[in-house]
Each structure stands twice: as structure tokens, then as C-alpha cells.
């Protein structure tokens, strides 16, 4: 197939604006799935966590054959924590489909991904999705999107973007919001007309930029990318060079795949302009160039934003260690983290403060939270420290990362949000009110202040607010930020929690544990109503006497404990505390497993 019949397109949007659902409709209607093929809803979201949370975490490539053309479509994540995935895949495409919700309009992540696409000179197609929503405001959203293009410095050609209207869930796209069509073919026709063929030269020696790395248990490392020049052939000798042109390894292409639907298809050769996956090279990483052995000049690669958050992953040394998981040693944890750092671009790995710990740096709480969730499902037990921001030194002064924080709330909750954001050293930059009682507040503030705010935000807005954060720049350190106001209730005994003891402790604060839960000296069983920590005995039963009780005073009624999720736990803990993560439990604990050690940690802080 020559490159004039190839189109490479990325679908970009804010989280939950319907990218993956639209790709599903395109795959189904073009006959990419067989009539009788069992396909899950949101087929592109293949990971368990992606399905449960309804978010795309990894960029994925699919391909459609339509009207004698081969269209490679890349479904990208919409969440800022996975921005690294978006930044690098845009280098493989010649056009983007920007999806915008007909009610919410352009959101922070829309701005981020669109800005990256415009910088690369890509021509966008705008699709206003979910136009059947009762609160849709189509013409205002089109105007807002045009203003966004303009503010991001779009060229005249980029500003002349075509607009389509869609209900991705029902599988139709039209150029007129009043005229419902039967399918999504108008969008595919527009891709063929509006998106350029790949700017690739088939006559030069082969060069390809490595963009996505995956591991396969049978063929080893698989490198996916766009062939910029030449032809890739099975078994041809190739080499890997880094950004500076240094040779890293020589090898040969042992497997060569192109894409069809959700599957990789083995081929013997592929030409410039096509997106392929290659096996046979163990050293290739993202932004390296795979090329013919005669080539010495690397391809230019996109610079990826730095990680802004760090956590320490260590061995679980609690008395309950090994009761749940199978993978407990620092060697197993280190190998798993090293394998993740190979394929996860926004993640970097370093040695921790002890020989049994590792410093893991990522893009945000969600980014690292997904890694921890995957590891516990694989049978790992871990202890995780409190998240901290990654600081840097500039001209002898310490600098910390700042974020743009965009909040959409009902007017009645705006005051509470502004007060909390002020306490977290965030400054209000812009405030936009619509006529339906909603407000959009734009803040700029240090990432440090935002750690742990999401759960508080959901409580303050009764679950109705939307909060999105985006790394902006490094800036001067702000003054010390307020920490958690309440102390915790710490068990000073080992044993099973007793209902009678928990009932007597309810006056002291909120419980995190149920009767019968296994406890140990140093585990956190609840939140104290006061500011200091309190050591308690939750395993003490009622003193029995030989006098028969006349009432039913044994049947105590307990208030249900607070549910501790992984996200909540990571942002709740303080510097002298850890989250103990096992396949079946998430526990909060003190670093010190006896009273003296806890006092030492407190003094050290």
C-alpha cells in the first residue's frame, strides 16, 4: 500500500467527553469486527482499571480500512496525569479529531492536548459530541472552542477547521446538528479529505521514531512508532540510536506488525508513513530512533513534561506482612517498578532512603495510584509514604511546581471552594459565570497545596463539582502549608478489634475499622476529634461478672466506619505515617510500631 492511501489521526479530548465510545462506533460500522464477534463496550479500554473507572490510561492504536484507505486511529487519554501518553503519540499523526462535550465545552485538558497539537502544526477537525444532552449549548461551545484556538496561537489554516456534530453513544456524526445521519461515515470521509497523507519519504534508508513501548511475554519488547523514511522489512538488520545520535544496540527485526481493528497483524514489510510495531530490540526506549545500519542522524523527538510528584515504595514490614500477598521482597518490588519505568513515560525511578525502598516519581496522585492498584492486584504487598512534590534548584533557590486548577461548581458552593483554595496558597486568576447557576473558577497555585484536596472538594460541593489540574511551570517556594487538622487514634495492642471497645471509642472520633479486623501496635484505627494523636486499646473486651444482666446491653450498635480507598489513604497520611497496601486490604499505620519509636518520629519531624 502506498502512503497516499494512509491517514494517521489522533482523537483528543478532555476526560469523559466520549473518545473511546466514538472509536467503538467507527470500528463496528466499518465491519472491523465480525458480525458474530463478541466485543465489550469501550473495546479500546482494555485494562481492568480503565474499564472500572471509565478512563483511558494508555494511548492505543487501532486501524480501519475504508474506501481503499488505511486509517490508523490513536485513542488518547483525557486525564492530565497521563499527558505524557498524549505528548508523544501526536508526533505520529497528521491530523487530530478534537472532541468537545456539547454541554461542558472546552475543559483544561482540551486546552492542553489542543495546544500540543497546534504547536506540531496539525490541522484539527472539531466534533461537538453528546448534542442530545438536555443542557447542550451547541453554538456557545463552538464559539468557546474558536476562542480557545485563537488564544493558543492557531494559524489561519488551523482556525479554518471543519465542524461536525455527533452522538457517539448512538453511533452517528453529521455536519448539521438538526440532521441526524445513520452512521459515522461522514467523519471518515472528512478524515480522508481534510487530513494530509503522511509526510514520509519511501526512497531514503529506513528511519522510525520509537513512541510506545510494550512488553510481550513471548517476543520481548515491542516498539511502536511511525516509519518516517524508507521501508521496514522482516529480518532486516537495524540499529537503535538515541537523541544525540549515539548507537545503543544493533539487531534485526524479528517480528513486524501493522494494525487492523484492535489486533496486530504480522506482515513482511511496511512502507514510510505507516504506523508499525517491531520486535527484536531490547534497548529501544521512547524517543529513540530505529534505523537502517547506514543511518547516523536521529529523528527529532518531543520533550516530555517532567514528573511533579514522588512517593517512596517500600517493603511491608508490619506484623501482618505476608498474610495476603505473594510478592513481598524488595527485589520483586524493584524489578516490577523497573519494568514499569521502561514502558511508562511519565514515570522515573530512583533509590529510596533505605536499601529496601524506591523513590517513584510521576505526574500526579492518579498516575501513581493506578500503578499501586495494578501492583496490589498482581499480588504485591507494599508500604507507601506520603506523596511529596518534586522540587528543583534554580540559581541557588529552591523552586516548586505550580498548577493551573480549573473548578466547575454550582454558585452556592463557590465561596467554600475559594476559601479552601486560599488556605492552600492558590490564587484566583479568572471567574466565569454562566446563566444556569454554574461558575468556572480558574486558580494558579503550588502542587504541594493540592495534595489531598480532591476528597475534601467533593465533600464541600456535595459531589457535584468538577476539578481539573494541569502542570504549568516551576516557581518560587510558597510559605508552609496547613496540614491535617485532626490527629489519629492509634492502636497500642495487637489482636482483633472488639465491638465493645470500638463502641466506647466512638466519642473520641471517627472509626476506620470494623469489629473482627486484625490490628497491631501502630495501626491507625480512626481519626481523633482533637488535634493530637491518641493511643487507645481497641482489643479490650467487656469485663465479665457472674451477675446475669437484665437488659440487652451487650448488643452494641456501632456507627459504620469511614471507607478508606487508596486515593483517600495516600492523601490523608502525614510524614510519620504509611499506607500498607496488600491485595485485599488498605491500612493506615504509623512508621513506628511501638510507642518509643513513634515518639522519636514525632520529635524528628
C-alpha positions as CSV (number, residue, x, y, z in Angstrom):
1,X,0.0,0.0,0.0
2,X,1.5,3.4,-0.9
3,X,1.4,6.2,1.6
4,X,-1.3,8.2,-0.4
5,X,-3.8,5.7,0.9
6,X,-2.7,6.0,4.6
7,X,-4.2,8.5,7.1
8,X,-2.8,8.8,10.7
9,X,-5.3,10.5,13.0
10,X,-5.4,11.0,16.8
11,X,-8.6,11.5,18.8
12,X,-8.1,14.0,21.6
13,X,-10.4,15.4,24.3
14,X,-10.9,16.1,28.0
15,X,-11.6,13.1,30.2
16,X,-15.2,11.6,29.7
17,X,-16.1,13.6,26.6
18,X,-16.6,10.3,24.6
19,X,-13.5,9.5,22.6
20,X,-13.4,5.8,23.3
21,X,-17.2,5.4,22.6
22,X,-16.9,7.1,19.3
23,X,-13.9,4.9,18.2
24,X,-16.1,1.9,19.2
25,X,-18.8,3.1,16.8
26,X,-16.3,3.6,13.9
27,X,-14.9,0.1,14.4
28,X,-18.3,-1.6,14.5
29,X,-19.8,0.3,11.5
30,X,-16.7,-0.3,9.2
31,X,-17.0,-4.0,9.7
32,X,-13.7,-4.2,11.5
33,X,-15.4,-6.5,14.0
34,X,-17.1,-9.6,12.5
35,X,-20.9,-9.8,12.7
36,X,-20.8,-12.5,15.4
37,X,-17.7,-11.2,17.3
38,X,-18.2,-10.6,21.0
39,X,-16.8,-7.1,21.7
40,X,-17.0,-5.3,25.0
41,X,-18.4,-1.8,25.3
42,X,-15.5,0.7,25.1
43,X,-13.4,-2.0,23.5
44,X,-10.3,0.3,23.4
45,X,-10.1,0.5,27.2
46,X,-8.6,-3.0,27.6
47,X,-7.2,-2.6,31.2
48,X,-9.3,-3.6,34.2
49,X,-8.8,-0.2,35.9
50,X,-9.7,1.6,32.6
51,X,-13.0,-0.3,32.5
52,X,-13.9,0.2,36.2
53,X,-13.1,4.0,36.2
54,X,-14.3,4.7,32.7
55,X,-11.0,6.5,31.8
56,X,-8.3,5.8,29.2
57,X,-4.8,5.4,30.8
58,X,-2.7,4.2,27.9
59,X,-2.7,5.5,24.3
60,X,-3.9,2.8,22.0
61,X,-3.7,2.3,18.2
62,X,-6.5,0.9,16.1
63,X,-6.9,0.8,12.3
64,X,-9.8,0.9,9.9
65,X,-9.9,0.1,6.2
66,X,-12.4,2.4,4.5
67,X,-12.8,3.2,0.8
68,X,-9.5,1.6,-0.1
69,X,-7.7,3.7,2.5
70,X,-6.0,2.5,5.7
71,X,-6.8,4.9,8.6
72,X,-4.7,4.5,11.8
73,X,-6.6,6.0,14.7
74,X,-5.0,6.7,18.1
75,X,-7.2,6.9,21.1
76,X,-5.5,9.1,23.7
77,X,-6.0,9.5,27.5
78,X,-8.0,12.6,28.5
79,X,-6.6,12.9,32.1
80,X,-3.8,15.3,32.8
81,X,-1.9,12.7,34.8
82,X,-1.4,10.7,31.6
83,X,-0.4,13.7,29.5
84,X,2.9,12.0,28.7
85,X,0.9,9.5,26.6
86,X,-0.7,12.3,24.5
87,X,2.5,14.3,24.0
88,X,4.4,11.6,22.3
89,X,1.7,10.0,20.2
90,X,0.9,13.3,18.5
91,X,4.2,13.1,16.7
92,X,2.9,10.0,14.8
93,X,-0.2,11.7,13.3
94,X,-1.0,14.2,10.6
95,X,-4.4,15.3,11.9
96,X,-6.5,15.3,15.1
97,X,-10.2,15.0,15.8
98,X,-10.9,17.3,18.8
99,X,-14.0,16.1,20.7
100,X,-15.8,18.6,22.9
101,X,-18.9,17.9,25.1
102,X,-21.9,19.9,23.9
103,X,-22.7,21.0,27.5
104,X,-19.3,21.2,29.3
105,X,-17.5,22.9,26.4
106,X,-13.7,23.1,26.3
107,X,-12.1,21.9,29.6
108,X,-8.5,22.3,30.9
109,X,-7.3,19.0,29.3
110,X,-8.8,20.1,26.0
111,X,-6.6,23.2,26.2
112,X,-3.5,21.1,27.0
113,X,-3.9,18.5,24.2
114,X,-5.0,21.0,21.6
115,X,-2.1,23.3,22.4
116,X,0.3,20.4,21.8
117,X,-1.4,19.5,18.5
118,X,-1.3,23.1,17.2
119,X,2.4,23.5,18.1
120,X,3.1,20.5,15.9
121,X,1.2,22.2,13.0
122,X,-1.6,19.6,12.9
123,X,-4.9,20.5,11.3
124,X,-7.9,19.7,13.7
125,X,-11.4,18.6,13.0
126,X,-13.9,19.7,15.7
127,X,-16.6,17.3,16.7
128,X,-19.2,18.6,19.1
129,X,-20.3,15.3,20.9
130,X,-23.3,14.5,23.1
131,X,-25.6,17.1,21.3
132,X,-28.6,15.1,22.6
133,X,-27.9,16.3,26.2
134,X,-30.8,18.3,27.7
135,X,-28.3,21.0,28.8
136,X,-26.4,21.2,25.5
137,X,-25.4,24.7,24.2
138,X,-24.0,23.9,20.8
139,X,-23.4,27.4,19.4
140,X,-21.8,28.8,22.6
141,X,-19.5,25.7,22.7
142,X,-18.4,26.3,19.1
143,X,-17.6,30.0,20.0
144,X,-15.7,29.0,23.1
145,X,-13.7,26.4,21.1
146,X,-12.9,29.0,18.4
147,X,-11.7,31.5,21.2
148,X,-9.5,28.7,22.6
149,X,-7.9,28.0,19.2
150,X,-7.2,31.8,18.9
151,X,-5.8,32.1,22.4
152,X,-3.4,29.2,21.7
153,X,-2.0,30.9,18.6
154,X,-3.6,28.8,15.9
155,X,-2.6,29.7,12.3
156,X,-5.2,30.9,9.7
157,X,-5.2,27.4,8.2
158,X,-5.8,25.8,11.6
159,X,-8.5,28.3,12.5
160,X,-10.4,27.2,9.4
161,X,-11.4,23.9,11.0
162,X,-14.4,21.9,9.9
163,X,-17.2,21.2,12.5
164,X,-19.2,18.0,12.9
165,X,-21.9,17.2,15.4
166,X,-22.3,13.8,17.0
167,X,-23.9,11.4,19.5
168,X,-21.1,8.9,19.8
169,X,-23.1,6.6,22.0
170,X,-25.8,6.3,19.3
171,X,-23.2,6.0,16.6
172,X,-23.8,8.9,14.3
173,X,-22.0,12.0,13.1
174,X,-23.4,14.8,10.9
175,X,-22.3,18.2,9.5
176,X,-25.7,19.6,10.6
177,X,-26.9,19.3,14.2
178,X,-30.6,19.3,13.0
179,X,-29.9,16.4,10.6
180,X,-29.3,13.1,12.2
181,X,-27.5,10.6,10.0
182,X,-27.4,6.8,10.0
183,X,-23.7,6.3,10.9
184,X,-20.2,7.9,11.4
185,X,-19.1,7.7,7.8
186,X,-19.3,11.5,7.3
187,X,-16.5,11.8,9.8
188,X,-14.4,9.1,8.0
189,X,-15.0,10.9,4.6
190,X,-13.8,14.2,6.2
191,X,-10.7,12.5,7.6
192,X,-9.8,11.4,4.0
193,X,-10.3,14.9,2.6
194,X,-9.0,17.1,5.4
195,X,-6.1,15.1,6.9
196,X,-2.9,15.1,4.8
197,X,-1.2,11.9,3.7
198,X,1.9,11.2,5.9
199,X,4.9,13.4,5.1
200,X,7.2,10.5,4.6
201,X,10.0,9.6,2.1
202,X,9.9,6.0,0.9
203,X,13.2,6.3,-1.1
204,X,15.6,7.0,1.8
205,X,17.1,4.4,4.2
206,X,14.7,3.3,6.9
207,X,14.1,5.6,10.0
208,X,11.4,5.2,12.6
209,X,10.8,7.1,15.9
210,X,10.0,4.9,18.9
211,X,6.8,6.2,20.5
212,X,5.2,3.4,22.5
213,X,7.0,0.6,24.3
214,X,5.1,-2.6,25.4
215,X,6.3,-5.9,26.8
216,X,5.2,-9.2,25.4
217,X,5.9,-12.5,27.3
218,X,6.6,-14.3,24.0
219,X,8.5,-11.9,21.8
220,X,10.0,-9.5,24.4
221,X,10.0,-5.7,24.0
222,X,7.7,-4.4,21.2
223,X,8.4,-0.9,19.9
224,X,5.6,1.0,18.1
225,X,6.1,4.1,16.0
226,X,5.8,5.8,12.6
227,X,8.1,5.0,9.8
228,X,9.3,8.4,8.7
229,X,11.5,7.2,5.8
230,X,12.2,4.0,3.8
231,X,10.8,0.6,4.2
232,X,10.9,-1.8,7.1
233,X,11.3,-5.5,6.2
234,X,11.2,-8.6,8.3
235,X,14.7,-9.8,9.4
236,X,16.4,-6.7,8.1
237,X,19.4,-5.5,10.2
238,X,18.7,-2.3,12.2
239,X,20.3,-0.3,14.9
240,X,19.0,1.9,17.8
241,X,20.3,5.5,18.2
242,X,19.5,8.0,21.0
243,X,18.6,11.7,20.7
244,X,22.3,12.7,20.4
245,X,23.0,10.0,17.7
246,X,24.9,7.6,19.9
247,X,24.5,3.9,18.9
248,X,22.8,1.9,21.7
249,X,22.5,-1.6,20.0
250,X,22.3,-3.5,16.7
251,X,19.9,-6.2,15.9
252,X,17.3,-7.3,13.4
253,X,13.5,-7.0,13.0
254,X,12.3,-10.5,14.2
255,X,8.6,-9.6,14.0
256,X,6.9,-6.8,12.1
257,X,3.2,-5.9,12.8
258,X,0.7,-3.4,11.4
259,X,-2.7,-2.7,13.0
260,X,-6.1,-3.9,11.9
261,X,-9.0,-3.1,14.3
262,X,-7.8,-4.0,17.8
263,X,-5.3,-6.6,16.6
264,X,-1.7,-6.6,15.5
265,X,-1.3,-8.3,12.1
266,X,2.1,-9.8,11.1
267,X,3.5,-8.5,7.8
268,X,6.8,-9.0,5.9
269,X,7.3,-5.3,5.0
270,X,5.8,-1.8,5.7
271,X,6.4,1.5,4.0
272,X,7.1,5.0,5.1
273,X,4.0,6.7,6.5
274,X,2.6,3.6,8.2
275,X,2.5,3.0,12.0
276,X,4.1,-0.3,12.9
277,X,5.2,-2.4,15.8
278,X,8.6,-4.1,15.8
279,X,10.1,-6.8,18.0
280,X,13.7,-7.8,18.3
281,X,15.4,-4.9,20.0
282,X,15.9,-4.9,23.8
283,X,17.4,-1.4,24.4
284,X,15.0,0.8,22.4
285,X,13.1,3.3,24.5
286,X,10.7,6.2,23.9
287,X,12.2,8.9,21.7
288,X,15.0,6.7,20.3
289,X,15.4,6.2,16.5
290,X,15.3,2.7,15.0
291,X,17.0,2.9,11.6
292,X,19.0,1.2,8.9
293,X,22.6,0.5,9.9
294,X,23.8,3.1,7.4
295,X,22.0,6.0,9.2
296,X,23.6,8.2,11.8
297,X,21.2,11.1,12.2
298,X,18.4,10.7,14.8
299,X,14.8,11.9,14.3
300,X,13.7,14.9,16.4
301,X,11.7,13.8,19.5
302,X,9.2,15.7,21.6
303,X,10.4,16.8,25.1
304,X,8.0,15.4,27.7
305,X,7.0,17.4,30.8
306,X,8.8,16.4,34.0
307,X,7.3,14.3,36.8
308,X,5.9,16.6,39.6
309,X,5.1,14.1,42.4
310,X,7.1,11.5,44.3
311,X,6.3,8.7,46.7
312,X,8.5,6.1,48.4
313,X,7.6,2.5,47.8
314,X,9.0,0.1,50.4
315,X,8.7,-3.5,51.8
316,X,5.7,-4.1,54.0
317,X,7.2,-4.6,57.5
318,X,4.0,-4.7,59.5
319,X,3.2,-7.7,61.8
320,X,0.5,-8.7,59.2
321,X,3.1,-8.9,56.3
322,X,2.8,-11.9,54.1
323,X,-0.7,-12.9,55.1
324,X,-2.3,-11.6,51.8
325,X,0.3,-11.2,49.1
326,X,2.8,-13.5,47.4
327,X,5.3,-10.8,46.3
328,X,7.0,-9.3,49.4
329,X,10.7,-8.7,48.8
330,X,12.4,-5.5,47.8
331,X,13.9,-7.4,44.8
332,X,10.5,-8.3,43.5
333,X,9.2,-4.8,44.0
334,X,12.3,-3.2,42.4
335,X,12.0,-5.5,39.3
336,X,8.3,-4.6,38.9
337,X,9.0,-0.9,39.2
338,X,11.9,-1.1,36.7
339,X,9.7,-2.9,34.2
340,X,7.0,-0.2,34.7
341,X,9.5,2.7,34.2
342,X,10.5,1.1,30.9
343,X,7.1,1.5,29.3
344,X,5.5,4.3,31.4
345,X,6.9,7.5,30.0
346,X,5.9,10.0,32.8
347,X,7.4,7.8,35.5
348,X,11.0,7.8,36.8
349,X,12.6,5.6,39.4
350,X,15.4,6.3,41.9
351,X,16.9,4.7,45.1
352,X,14.9,5.3,48.3
353,X,16.2,6.4,51.7
354,X,16.8,2.8,52.7
355,X,18.1,-0.2,50.8
356,X,14.6,-1.7,50.7
357,X,12.8,1.3,49.3
358,X,12.4,3.1,46.0
359,X,11.6,6.6,45.1
360,X,8.9,6.7,42.3
361,X,8.2,10.0,40.5
362,X,5.1,10.5,38.4
363,X,2.7,13.1,37.0
364,X,0.2,13.1,39.9
365,X,-1.7,11.2,42.5
366,X,-3.9,9.3,40.0
367,X,-0.9,8.4,37.9
368,X,0.9,6.7,40.8
369,X,-2.4,5.5,42.3
370,X,-3.1,3.4,39.2
371,X,0.4,1.8,39.4
372,X,-0.1,0.9,43.1
373,X,-3.6,-0.5,42.3
374,X,-2.1,-2.7,39.5
375,X,0.6,-3.9,41.8
376,X,-1.7,-5.0,44.6
377,X,-3.9,-6.9,42.0
378,X,-0.7,-8.7,40.9
379,X,-0.1,-9.9,44.5
380,X,2.3,-7.3,45.8
381,X,2.4,-6.0,49.4
382,X,3.9,-2.5,49.8
383,X,4.2,0.3,52.2
384,X,3.8,3.7,50.6
385,X,4.9,7.1,52.1
386,X,3.1,10.4,51.8
387,X,3.2,12.0,48.3
388,X,5.6,14.9,48.0
389,X,6.2,17.4,45.2
390,X,9.5,17.2,43.2
391,X,11.5,20.3,43.9
392,X,14.2,21.7,41.7
393,X,17.1,24.2,42.3
394,X,17.4,27.2,40.0
395,X,20.1,29.9,40.6
396,X,20.7,28.7,44.1
397,X,17.0,28.9,45.0
398,X,14.5,26.1,45.6
399,X,11.5,26.1,43.2
400,X,8.3,24.0,43.3
401,X,5.8,23.0,40.6
402,X,2.7,25.2,40.1
403,X,-0.5,24.1,38.5
404,X,-3.5,25.6,36.8
405,X,-6.6,24.4,38.6
406,X,-10.0,24.8,37.0
407,X,-13.1,24.2,39.1
408,X,-16.7,23.9,37.8
409,X,-19.2,24.3,40.7
410,X,-22.7,25.4,41.5
411,X,-22.7,29.0,42.6
412,X,-23.8,28.1,46.2
413,X,-20.5,26.2,46.7
414,X,-18.1,28.7,45.1
415,X,-17.5,30.5,48.3
416,X,-16.4,27.4,50.2
417,X,-14.1,26.3,47.4
418,X,-12.5,29.8,47.2
419,X,-11.9,29.8,50.9
420,X,-10.2,26.3,50.9
421,X,-8.1,27.2,47.8
422,X,-6.9,30.4,49.5
423,X,-5.7,28.3,52.5
424,X,-3.8,26.1,50.1
425,X,-2.0,29.2,48.7
426,X,-3.8,29.1,45.3
427,X,-4.7,32.5,43.7
428,X,-7.9,33.1,41.7
429,X,-7.0,34.1,38.1
430,X,-10.4,34.1,36.4
431,X,-14.0,33.6,37.2
432,X,-16.7,32.9,34.6
433,X,-20.4,32.5,35.5
434,X,-23.0,31.1,33.1
435,X,-26.7,31.7,33.3
436,X,-27.6,28.3,34.7
437,X,-26.2,28.8,38.2
438,X,-22.7,27.3,37.4
439,X,-19.4,29.0,37.9
440,X,-16.0,28.2,36.5
441,X,-13.1,29.3,38.8
442,X,-9.5,29.3,37.4
443,X,-6.7,29.2,40.0
444,X,-3.0,29.1,39.9
445,X,-1.2,27.5,42.9
446,X,1.5,25.2,44.1
447,X,1.1,21.4,43.5
448,X,2.0,20.9,47.2
449,X,-1.2,22.6,48.3
450,X,-3.4,20.4,46.1
451,X,-2.2,17.1,47.6
452,X,-5.2,15.6,49.4
453,X,-7.7,18.3,48.4
454,X,-9.9,16.2,46.0
455,X,-11.8,14.3,48.7
456,X,-12.4,17.5,50.6
457,X,-13.5,19.2,47.5
458,X,-16.1,16.5,46.7
459,X,-17.5,16.9,50.3
460,X,-17.6,20.7,50.0
461,X,-19.5,20.6,46.7
462,X,-21.8,17.6,47.7
463,X,-20.2,15.5,44.9
464,X,-21.3,17.9,42.1
465,X,-18.1,19.8,41.5
466,X,-15.5,19.0,38.7
467,X,-11.9,19.8,39.5
468,X,-9.1,19.5,36.9
469,X,-5.4,20.2,37.4
470,X,-2.6,20.9,34.9
471,X,1.1,21.4,35.5
472,X,2.0,24.9,34.5
473,X,5.6,25.9,35.5
474,X,8.1,25.9,38.3
475,X,8.1,28.9,40.6
476,X,9.3,30.2,44.0
477,X,8.5,28.2,47.1
478,X,5.4,29.4,48.9
479,X,5.2,29.5,52.7
480,X,4.5,26.4,54.8
481,X,1.0,25.0,54.0
482,X,-1.5,23.9,56.7
483,X,-1.5,20.1,57.3
484,X,-4.3,17.8,58.5
485,X,-6.2,19.4,61.4
486,X,-7.1,16.2,63.3
487,X,-4.8,13.7,65.0
488,X,-5.4,9.9,64.7
489,X,-6.4,7.1,67.0
490,X,-3.5,4.6,67.2
491,X,-3.9,1.0,68.5
492,X,-1.3,0.2,71.1
493,X,-2.2,-3.5,71.2
494,X,-2.2,-6.5,68.8
495,X,-5.3,-8.6,68.3
496,X,-8.8,-8.4,66.8
497,X,-10.9,-5.3,67.1
498,X,-13.7,-5.8,69.6
499,X,-17.1,-4.2,69.1
500,X,-17.4,-3.2,72.8
501,X,-14.1,-1.3,72.7
502,X,-14.9,0.4,69.4
503,X,-18.3,1.5,70.8
504,X,-16.5,3.1,73.8
505,X,-14.1,4.9,71.5
506,X,-16.7,6.4,69.3
507,X,-16.9,9.5,71.4
508,X,-13.2,10.1,70.6
509,X,-13.6,10.4,66.8
510,X,-14.4,8.6,63.6
511,X,-13.5,4.9,63.2
512,X,-11.8,3.3,60.2
513,X,-12.1,-0.3,61.3
514,X,-14.8,-2.9,61.8
515,X,-15.1,-5.4,64.7
516,X,-13.1,-8.5,64.0
517,X,-10.4,-6.7,61.9
518,X,-6.8,-7.7,62.6
519,X,-4.9,-4.9,64.4
520,X,-1.4,-4.4,65.7
521,X,0.6,-1.9,67.7
522,X,0.9,1.2,65.5
523,X,-2.0,0.7,63.2
524,X,-4.3,3.7,62.8
525,X,-7.9,2.8,63.7
526,X,-9.6,6.2,63.4
527,X,-9.5,9.9,63.3
528,X,-9.2,11.8,66.6
529,X,-11.7,14.6,67.2
530,X,-8.8,16.7,68.6
531,X,-5.5,17.8,67.0
532,X,-3.1,15.4,68.7
533,X,-2.7,11.6,68.2
534,X,-4.1,9.3,70.9
535,X,-3.0,5.8,71.7
536,X,-6.0,3.5,72.5
537,X,-6.8,-0.1,73.2
538,X,-9.4,-1.4,70.7
539,X,-9.0,-5.1,71.5
540,X,-10.2,-4.9,75.1
541,X,-13.4,-6.9,75.8
542,X,-16.0,-6.2,78.4
543,X,-15.2,-7.5,82.0
544,X,-17.4,-10.4,82.6
545,X,-19.1,-10.9,86.0
546,X,-21.2,-13.8,87.4
547,X,-24.2,-11.4,87.7
548,X,-26.7,-12.0,84.9
549,X,-27.5,-8.8,83.1
550,X,-31.2,-7.9,82.9
551,X,-31.0,-5.8,79.7
552,X,-29.6,-6.3,76.2
553,X,-26.6,-4.1,76.9
554,X,-24.3,-6.5,75.1
555,X,-25.7,-5.8,71.6
556,X,-23.8,-2.5,70.9
557,X,-24.8,-0.5,67.8
558,X,-21.8,0.9,66.0
559,X,-21.7,3.7,63.5
560,X,-20.4,2.4,60.2
561,X,-16.7,3.2,59.8
562,X,-15.3,5.6,57.2
563,X,-14.4,3.8,54.0
564,X,-10.6,4.0,53.2
565,X,-9.9,4.0,49.5
566,X,-6.4,4.0,48.1
567,X,-6.7,7.6,46.8
568,X,-8.0,8.8,50.2
569,X,-5.3,6.9,52.2
570,X,-2.5,8.4,50.1
571,X,-3.6,11.9,50.6
572,X,-4.7,11.5,54.2
573,X,-1.4,10.4,55.8
574,X,1.3,12.6,57.4
575,X,5.1,12.4,57.3
576,X,5.3,9.9,60.2
577,X,2.6,7.6,58.7
578,X,2.5,5.0,55.9
579,X,-0.2,3.3,53.8
580,X,0.0,-0.5,54.0
581,X,-1.2,-1.9,50.7
582,X,-2.0,-5.6,50.2
583,X,-4.1,-7.5,47.6
584,X,-7.1,-7.4,50.0
585,X,-6.5,-4.5,52.4
586,X,-5.6,-0.9,52.6
587,X,-4.5,0.1,56.1
588,X,-3.1,3.3,57.6
589,X,-0.3,2.9,60.1
590,X,2.4,4.8,61.9
591,X,6.1,4.3,60.8
592,X,6.9,3.4,64.5
593,X,5.5,0.1,65.6
594,X,5.8,0.8,69.3
595,X,5.3,3.9,71.5
596,X,9.0,4.8,71.8
597,X,9.6,4.7,68.0
598,X,6.5,6.9,67.4
599,X,7.8,9.5,69.9
600,X,11.2,9.5,68.1
601,X,9.5,10.1,64.7
602,X,7.4,12.9,66.1
603,X,10.5,14.6,67.6
604,X,12.3,14.2,64.3
605,X,9.5,16.0,62.4
